[in-house]
Amino acid sequence: MTIKKNEADPRVIRTRRLLQDAFASLIQEKDFESITVRDIAERATVNRATFYAHFVDKFEILEARLMESFMTIINRRISGHEVLNEETIQSIFLGVCEFHKGLSTMCKRRNTSLVPVFEIQIKEKIQTILLSFIDKDKMLSNPNAQFLINTASIMLSWGMYGAAYVWNKEGCLISAESFVKQSLPLVMNGAKELLG
């Protein structure tokens, strides 16, 4: 377990950024499996104890890096959206495609083993984003609606993630915009329950 430091402290922010930047440069050079905590600490010019004060292990720093990257993309795409509608879903879907494409760039070497490790967290984050647009009072007042909305959000998040993953894995043969435009009718059919 990491030692909890004051997350707002500029020194903590700076050290975490140094460690994440060091990790980002190392992942460009070598496989994740061969990167050690010592490598990350040396690249960041800190000692290993400092690394462990901020992260449990290299998996936690990878997760932090991936989630930060994912949320930066998604927040930029959904900025200004107030309700869950086709346009919002399209923006989220495009963000998921952009994330997958960026993952290939971030992990230039064959780090295919990394994707499944954080797949669940990304799917859950997509679901959380979808549910953040849903009226909570409406959900809580009707247990059946709550079940349907939760199930629809799971299916939608997993579907968008899976479709974007395959699109990227097959080499992004068409633009993300074209892919999402062609896939959106299927997605929207599954989203009816969320849209009410």
C-alpha positions as CSV (number, residue, x, y, z in Angstrom):
1,M,0.0,0.0,0.0
2,T,1.3,3.4,-0.9
3,I,1.9,6.0,1.8
4,K,-0.7,8.6,1.4
5,K,0.8,12.0,1.1
6,N,-0.9,15.3,0.6
7,E,-2.0,15.0,-3.0
8,A,-2.2,18.8,-3.3
9,D,1.3,19.4,-2.2
10,P,3.3,20.7,-5.2
11,R,6.3,18.6,-4.3
12,V,4.1,15.4,-4.3
13,I,2.6,16.4,-7.7
14,R,6.1,17.2,-9.1
15,T,7.5,13.9,-7.9
16,R,4.6,11.8,-9.2
17,R,4.9,13.6,-12.5
18,L,8.7,12.9,-12.6
19,L,8.0,9.2,-12.0
20,Q,5.2,9.0,-14.6
21,D,7.3,10.8,-17.2
22,A,10.2,8.5,-16.5
23,F,7.9,5.5,-16.9
24,A,6.5,7.0,-20.1
25,S,9.9,7.3,-21.7
26,L,10.9,3.8,-20.6
27,I,7.8,2.2,-22.1
28,Q,8.8,3.6,-25.4
29,E,12.2,1.9,-25.2
30,K,11.5,-1.5,-23.7
31,D,8.8,-4.1,-22.9
32,F,6.8,-3.5,-19.7
33,E,7.9,-6.8,-18.3
34,S,11.5,-5.8,-18.4
35,I,11.0,-2.4,-16.8
36,T,11.9,-2.4,-13.1
37,V,11.1,0.0,-10.3
38,R,14.9,0.7,-10.2
39,D,14.8,1.7,-13.9
40,I,11.9,4.1,-13.2
41,A,13.5,5.6,-10.1
42,E,16.9,6.1,-11.8
43,R,15.3,7.7,-14.9
44,A,13.3,10.0,-12.6
45,T,16.5,10.7,-10.5
46,V,14.9,9.7,-7.3
47,N,15.6,6.7,-5.0
48,R,13.4,3.6,-4.9
49,A,12.0,4.6,-1.5
50,T,10.6,7.7,-3.1
51,F,9.0,5.6,-5.8
52,Y,7.3,3.4,-3.2
53,A,6.1,6.4,-1.3
54,H,4.0,7.3,-4.4
55,F,3.2,3.9,-6.1
56,V,2.9,0.3,-4.9
57,D,4.6,-1.1,-8.0
58,K,5.0,-0.6,-11.7
59,F,1.5,-1.8,-12.4
60,E,0.1,1.0,-10.3
61,I,2.1,3.6,-12.2
62,L,1.0,2.1,-15.5
63,E,-2.7,2.2,-14.3
64,A,-2.3,5.9,-13.2
65,R,-0.7,6.8,-16.6
66,L,-3.4,5.0,-18.6
67,M,-6.3,6.4,-16.5
68,E,-4.9,9.9,-16.7
69,S,-4.5,9.6,-20.5
70,F,-8.0,8.1,-20.9
71,M,-9.7,10.8,-18.7
72,T,-7.8,13.6,-20.5
73,I,-9.2,12.4,-23.9
74,I,-12.7,11.8,-22.6
75,N,-13.0,15.1,-20.7
76,R,-11.9,17.0,-23.8
77,R,-14.5,15.2,-25.9
78,I,-17.4,15.5,-23.5
79,S,-16.7,19.0,-22.4
80,G,-19.9,21.0,-22.6
81,H,-22.2,18.0,-22.8
82,E,-25.0,18.2,-20.2
83,V,-27.2,15.2,-21.1
84,L,-26.7,11.7,-22.4
85,N,-27.8,11.8,-26.0
86,E,-26.5,10.4,-29.3
87,E,-24.0,13.2,-29.6
88,T,-22.6,12.5,-26.1
89,I,-22.4,8.8,-26.8
90,Q,-20.6,9.5,-30.1
91,S,-18.1,11.7,-28.3
92,I,-17.4,9.1,-25.7
93,F,-17.1,6.4,-28.4
94,L,-14.6,8.6,-30.4
95,G,-12.7,9.1,-27.2
96,V,-12.4,5.4,-26.6
97,C,-11.1,5.0,-30.2
98,E,-8.6,7.8,-29.7
99,F,-7.5,6.2,-26.4
100,H,-6.9,2.8,-28.1
101,K,-5.0,4.4,-30.9
102,G,-2.9,6.4,-28.4
103,L,-2.2,3.2,-26.5
104,S,-0.5,1.8,-29.5
105,T,1.7,4.9,-29.7
106,M,2.3,5.0,-25.9
107,C,3.4,1.4,-25.9
108,K,5.3,1.3,-29.2
109,R,6.9,-2.0,-28.4
110,R,4.8,-5.2,-28.3
111,N,3.1,-4.6,-24.9
112,T,0.0,-6.5,-25.9
113,S,-0.1,-8.1,-22.4
114,L,-0.8,-4.7,-20.9
115,V,-4.2,-4.2,-22.5
116,P,-6.1,-7.0,-20.7
117,V,-4.6,-5.9,-17.3
118,F,-6.5,-2.6,-17.4
119,E,-9.4,-3.5,-19.6
120,I,-11.9,-3.8,-16.7
121,Q,-10.9,-0.5,-15.2
122,I,-11.4,1.3,-18.5
123,K,-14.8,-0.4,-19.1
124,E,-15.9,0.6,-15.6
125,K,-14.7,4.1,-16.1
126,I,-16.8,4.3,-19.4
127,Q,-19.8,3.0,-17.5
128,T,-19.3,5.6,-14.7
129,I,-19.1,8.4,-17.3
130,L,-22.3,7.2,-18.9
131,L,-24.1,6.9,-15.6
132,S,-22.9,10.4,-14.6
133,F,-25.4,11.8,-17.2
134,I,-28.4,9.8,-15.8
135,D,-30.9,11.4,-13.4
136,K,-30.1,9.7,-10.0
137,D,-33.5,10.4,-8.6
138,K,-35.2,8.7,-11.5
139,M,-32.9,5.7,-11.0
140,L,-33.4,5.4,-7.2
141,S,-37.2,5.7,-7.4
142,N,-37.6,2.7,-9.6
143,P,-35.6,-0.5,-8.8
144,N,-36.5,-2.0,-12.2
145,A,-35.3,1.1,-14.0
146,Q,-32.1,1.0,-12.0
147,F,-31.4,-2.6,-13.1
148,L,-32.1,-1.8,-16.7
149,I,-30.0,1.4,-16.7
150,N,-27.1,-0.4,-15.0
151,T,-27.3,-3.3,-17.5
152,A,-27.6,-1.0,-20.5
153,S,-24.6,1.1,-19.3
154,I,-22.5,-2.1,-18.8
155,M,-23.4,-3.4,-22.3
156,L,-22.8,0.0,-23.9
157,S,-19.4,0.6,-22.2
158,W,-18.2,-3.0,-23.0
159,G,-19.5,-2.7,-26.5
160,M,-17.8,0.6,-27.2
161,Y,-14.5,-0.6,-25.6
162,G,-14.6,-3.9,-27.6
163,A,-15.4,-2.3,-30.9
164,A,-12.7,0.3,-30.5
165,Y,-10.2,-2.3,-29.4
166,V,-10.8,-4.4,-32.5
167,W,-10.8,-1.3,-34.8
168,N,-7.4,-0.4,-33.5
169,K,-6.1,-4.0,-33.5
170,E,-7.0,-4.4,-37.1
171,G,-5.0,-1.4,-38.0
172,C,-7.5,1.5,-38.0
173,L,-8.4,0.7,-41.6
174,I,-10.9,3.6,-41.6
175,S,-10.8,6.8,-39.6
176,A,-12.2,6.8,-36.1
177,E,-15.0,9.2,-37.3
178,S,-16.1,6.9,-40.1
179,F,-15.9,3.8,-37.8
180,V,-18.0,5.5,-35.1
181,K,-20.5,6.8,-37.7
182,Q,-21.0,3.4,-39.1
183,S,-21.2,1.7,-35.7
184,L,-23.4,4.3,-34.0
185,P,-26.7,2.9,-35.2
186,L,-25.8,-0.4,-33.4
187,V,-24.7,1.4,-30.3
188,M,-27.8,3.6,-30.2
189,N,-30.1,0.7,-30.5
190,G,-28.4,-0.7,-27.4
191,A,-28.5,2.7,-25.6
192,K,-32.3,3.1,-25.8
193,E,-32.7,2.1,-22.1
194,L,-30.2,4.8,-21.0
195,L,-31.8,7.5,-23.1
196,G,-35.3,6.8,-21.7
